[in-house]
Amino acid sequence: MDFKDSVRTSLGIADFLVQRYLEDLTPQEMLVRPAPDANHVAWQLGHLIQSERHLVEAAVPGSMPELPAGFAERHTTDTATSENPADFLSKEEYLKIAKEIRAGTLKALDSLSEADFDKPVTGRVPPVVKRAGDAFVMNGIHWASHTGQWVVTRRKLGRPRMF
């Protein structure tokens, strides 16, 4: 297994968790907070999608598809407190956009040589992301870590353990 395979595996595991934990959530449940002041699933999906795009752009500038107009503005720290369904997209819309962004991520991943993964990233990124390879690894970790919050939401909703 090489680096690209490892990234694909990490993203695939995250995708599996996302699909399983979201498959039966209703539109109303997408706005349930696992704890007071915690972000609900709908906002988190927007955050994850734009974060993935941002991280890959930092590693491979100009490589990612654009987000829909107004998408980033709907998923800021200021909008995280909203519980108005009209402020967010449907689960299906989020997953469609996530799939488009993921396709861009995989295309960018495939375009790089092994040496490219050691190149520094550009722009504002988390402090642990220093090289292009870090940006790709971070995406799978980021998505998977958010699904942990969704487990708590599911339990709050009375859903049984999945794994």
N, C-alpha and C positions, 0 to 999 in steps of 0.2 A: 504494500500500500504506500502510495506517495502522498505528498502534502495535499494535492488537489483532491485525491480520494478521501483523505481524512476530513477535509472541509465539507465535501459532499455528504459524507456519512453524518457529520455533526448537524448539518442542515436538514438531512433526512430524518434524523431522530427528533429534532425540534418540530418538523412538520407533522410527524406522527402524533406527537403530544398535542400540538395545536388542534389538529383535526379531531382527535378523540375527546379532548376536554370541551370542545365547542360544539360537537355534533348535535347535541340535544338541547342546547340553551335556546330559550325563546327570546324574541326581541326585548321583552321586558327584563328578562334575566341578564341580558348583556349590560344593563345599567345598574346592577346590584353591586354594591361595594363589599369586599370581603371584611372590611373593618372601617370604622369612621375615618374619614380623611384619606382612605386608600383609593386608588383609581379603579374605576370599573373597567370591565373587559372591552367595551366599545372604545373608550379613550385609549386604552393600552394598545389595541390593535393599530390604531392610527399612529401612535408613538412608535411602535415597533416597525411599521412599514417605512415611515419616514426616516427612522434611525438606520435601517438597513441601507436605504438608498444613500443616505449621507455618508455612512462609513465606507461604502464601496466607491463613492465619488471621491472621497479623501484618498483612497488608495489608487484609483484609476480615473482621474478626472475626465469628464465628458463621456463616460461609459454607460451611464444609467438612463433608463427612460424617465421622462418627467412624471411627476404626480399630477393628478387632476387639479384644475384650477381651484384655489382656495383650500386644498387639503391640509397643507401645513398650518394654515391659520386656524383650522378647526381642531387642531391637536396640540395646542400650546399648554404651558403650565396654567395659564389663565382660564382655559376652557375645561381643564380637568375637573373643576368643581361642578360643572353642569350635569344635570340629570334629565335634561330636556331631550327626548328622543329625536326631535327635529334637528338638534345640533350635531348628530352623528349619522353615520351611514348604517346600512343593514349589514348583518354578518356576511351575507353573500357578496355584497359590494366590497367589504374589506378583504375577504378572501380572494376575490377576483384581482384586486389591485395588488395584494400580497404576491399572488402568483406571477403577475407581470413583473413586479420588482425582482422576485426571485429568479425569473428567467434572465433578467439583466445581470444579476449577481453571478449566475453560473456562466453566462457568456463572458463577463469580465474575468472571472476566474480562469476560464479556458484560454483566454488571450494572453495570459502572463507566463513568462518563463520562470524557472526556479529562482533565478537571480532577482527577478522583479519583486518577489515576496519580501526581500530584504530592504527595498527602497523605502525611504521615509514617507509618511503620509503628509498631506497638506490640510490646512484649515484646523478648525476646532474639533477635537475628538477627545474621548475619555483618556485620562493619563496613562492607562495601560496599553493604549493603542499607539505604538510608535512606528511600526513598519506596515507595509501593505498586507503582509500575511496576517498580522495581528487583527487587522480590520475584518478579514474574512472569517477568522476564528471567532471573533467577538460576536458575529451575527448569530451563529448557532447557540452560543451560550446565552445571549441576550433573550432570544425567543424562549428558550427552555426555562430560563429563570422566571420569566413572567408567567409561564404556565403553572408554576408553583403557587402563585396567587390565585389562579383560576381554580386550583384544587380546593383552596379554602372557600372560595365563592360557591363551588359545587357542594361542599359539605354544609355550608350555611343554608343552601337551598334544599337540603335533605337528600342529595344524590348519594348513591353508594360509592365506595372506593372503586376505582377502575383497575388499579394495578397493585 
